[in-house]
Amino acid sequence: MAKRKSPGAVEYPCKIARQDNVETSAADVKKCCFLHCLTDQKLNLGGGYVEVQAATPKRGFSSIRSNCVVAWSDVGAAQFHVECWEEVLKLSRVRNTKKAKYKMCSEEKVMVKDAAKTVEYHDSEEDIRKKAKRVAGLIRQAQHCVAFTGAGISTAAGIGDYRGKDGKWTEQDREQVVASLSDQIAASTSDSSPGVSLHRMSSDGSSSYVSEDDVPFEFLRPTYTHEALAKLINMGLLHHIISQNCDGLHGLSGVPEGMLSELHGNVFTEVCEKCNHRYQRSSYVPNDDISLYYEQLQDNGTSKVKKPKHAKQCKTCGLSHRTGRKCDRASCKGFLNDTIINFGDDLEENILSTAEEHAKKNDLCLCLGTTLKVTPACGLVESGQMPVRLVICNRQKTGLDDICYATHDGEQLGVRVFGNCDLLMEQVMKELLPMHELNDWEKGKAERLKQYNSYRTV
């Protein structure tokens, strides 16, 4: 099997610094990148702002920089006041430049349209505190609160998300934009959404057992949000977690197996294809070499990887789920499979049915770190008791945002938070726990980390 990549020094996630009564540092104050900024104020990163990432022109910025209305960084990044970003968007849509207040060149219009796919919004620290107080109140009142989590809650642990300015699908889209920038200027923009698989090939042609940011899964540790959700379950305030993540961090944080539905599998879980007995492992279980064999066979008609004797191609995804190990049960000895749901695979029926059961019971759903675009998973959050109450926290807009703002009997039903989940959950826990209990729990991070380490083989 392939050799793991060396991750170098990896720091485990630590608690986000407390935000209250802390003055904004000079490093948190930047200049708005709109050269005709609509305000006289500096961009206070604690006061609400927008970040974007655009494809850079193939010939570099030197050819267009003098004609730009945005002070793009050399890699195409920029940050704005919210109102300034809205103005930049308007300028990119103007066809008759004679009527435009400021002229935007065609190359920059392409960049802005590309950047609009990546836009990330950040509420001010004060807004997050106010919204966290309301979220805490909703959690206290709920009879059956459920959490629905996506890749965004694991970014602080080293897992890359898929959308947003640094998202994996965003980066793949951007490569296509850069490659065909001149064509897009002439023929508008194209939209693509290529798929991503856990099975990845390293530069030497071998597969590797790494997260999307090249950190081995065994090195990942729960973030503040993971631990907060586990604590809420322990307090009886959260009844189930439905997750699109396969990194194993919810289970590692202490969430009981019966209170967790991992819709897309778990890289530390394998299941017998004969008796269905499940095994929880301390190291990454998928055999990427076998899947690489089938990937190369499909792409090239041949493969440099020698086909293992136990290899079996999956009829739905075209790869292989067999790990190379067999069931420990003497009466069985069936082959073990990983539980990862690749593109084309159906969700495990029993896991999906449990998720559906809790989704229908919920009277409050906390949607954390997800853009709610992946079906059928995202449909679960709307299936709760009426009226539906959603709390959505991530940095990108979603198609379900309006539900958060819906009202019933004059009251807004949900809460929409733009920002990092750890920042929100830190403030939520501050509202839900007495200060001495909060301090004791947060100080216990070091001991919990030792426990996490004992559950992983690195």
Salt bridges, closest charged atoms under 4 A:
ASP20 OD2 - LYS430 NZ 1.75
GLU51 OE1 - HIS122 NE2 3.06
ASP74 OD1 - ARG65 NH2 3.11
GLU107 OE2 - ARG59 NH2 3.88
ASP114 OD2 - ARG174 NE 3.90
GLU120 OE1 - ARG395 NE 3.01
ASP123 OD2 - LYS131 NZ 2.78
GLU126 OE1 - ARG129 NH2 3.17
ASP166 OD2 - LYS165 NZ 2.87
ASP213 OD1 - LYS168 NZ 2.88
ASP214 OD1 - ARG200 NH1 2.70
GLU218 OE2 - ARG4 NH2 2.90
GLU227 OE1 - LYS445 NZ 3.63
GLU227 OE2 - ARG448 NE 2.93
GLU270 OE2 - ARG281 NE 2.53
GLU270 OE2 - ARG325 NE 2.95
GLU273 OE2 - ARG322 NH2 2.66
ASP288 OD1 - HIS199 ND1 2.69
ASP338 OD1 - HIS321 ND1 2.82
ASP345 OD2 - HIS321 NE2 3.02
GLU348 OE1 - ARG278 NH1 3.01
GLU357 OE2 - LYS361 NZ 3.50
ASP401 OD1 - ARG416 NE 2.74
ASP409 OD2 - HIS408 NE2 3.47
GLU411 OE2 - ARG134 NH1 3.79
GLU411 OE1 - ARG389 NH2 3.46
GLU426 OE2 - ARG18 NH1 3.28
GLU442 OE1 - ARG18 NH1 3.50
GLU447 OE2 - LYS450 NZ 3.34
